[in-house]
Amino acid sequence: MSPHTQVPLLRALKTVFAGISLGIVTPARVGEYGGRLLLSDPDYKTEVISATLLGSIAQNLCNVMGGLIFSYFFLKMILVLLTLRILRLL
């Protein structure tokens, strides 16, 4: 939705929950788009789809970045532990 469109909180919550509900029962959360389109204004279909897509991309990007950061520290810790173990054996 454009930044100038006022959506009541209850209607926005219903739209999001409809998307989540349909997204749970469909493979790869495809139903999320349809669920949000069901309750949103028909004039803003393109905006609703693009906002949902942008939200999914942002969530996946955060998951990947967090996974990479924690993987770095985890692998660094494993390397230190293996190095200490090897040094004890020598």
C-alpha positions in Angstrom: 0.0 0.0 0.0 1.2 3.5 -0.6 2.3 5.6 2.4 -0.8 7.8 1.9 -3.4 5.1 2.4 -4.9 4.9 5.8 -5.9 1.3 6.8 -7.6 0.7 10.1 -5.6 -1.5 12.5 -8.3 -4.2 12.7 -8.6 -4.5 8.9 -4.8 -4.7 8.6 -4.6 -7.4 11.2 -7.3 -9.4 9.5 -5.5 -9.1 6.2 -2.2 -10.2 7.6 -3.8 -13.1 9.5 -5.6 -14.3 6.4 -2.3 -14.3 4.6 -0.5 -16.2 7.3 -3.4 -18.7 7.6 -3.4 -19.5 3.9 0.4 -19.5 3.8 0.5 -22.2 6.5 -1.6 -24.7 4.5 0.0 -24.1 1.1 3.5 -25.3 0.0 6.2 -22.6 0.2 3.8 -20.1 1.7 2.3 -19.3 -1.7 -1.1 -18.8 -0.2 0.2 -15.8 1.8 -0.3 -13.6 -1.3 -3.8 -14.9 -2.0 -4.8 -14.6 1.6 -3.8 -11.0 1.8 -5.4 -10.2 -1.5 -8.7 -11.7 -0.3 -9.3 -9.0 2.4 -7.4 -6.1 0.9 -8.8 -3.3 -1.4 -9.1 -4.5 -5.0 -7.6 -1.2 -6.2 -4.3 -1.9 -4.5 -3.6 -5.5 -5.6 -0.2 -4.7 -7.1 0.9 -2.8 -4.0 -0.3 -5.6 -1.7 1.6 -8.2 -3.7 4.8 -6.1 -3.9 4.7 -5.3 -0.2 4.3 -9.0 0.7 7.1 -9.9 -1.7 9.3 -7.2 -0.2 8.6 -8.4 3.3 9.4 -12.0 2.4 12.7 -11.0 0.8 13.6 -8.9 3.8 12.9 -11.7 6.2 14.9 -14.2 4.1 17.8 -11.7 3.9 17.8 -11.3 7.7 17.8 -15.1 8.2 20.7 -15.6 5.8 22.7 -12.8 7.3 22.1 -14.0 10.9 23.0 -17.5 9.9 26.2 -16.4 8.3 27.2 -14.4 11.3 26.5 -17.1 13.8 28.1 -19.8 11.5 31.3 -17.7 11.5 31.5 -17.6 15.3 30.5 -21.3 15.6 33.1 -22.5 13.1 35.7 -20.2 14.8 34.9 -21.8 18.1 35.1 -25.4 16.7 38.5 -24.5 15.1 39.8 -23.3 18.4 38.5 -26.4 20.2 40.0 -28.7 17.6 43.4 -26.8 17.8 43.5 -27.2 21.6 42.7 -30.9 21.3 45.4 -31.5 18.7 47.9 -29.6 20.8 47.1 -31.7 23.9 47.7 -34.9 21.9 51.2 -33.8 20.8 
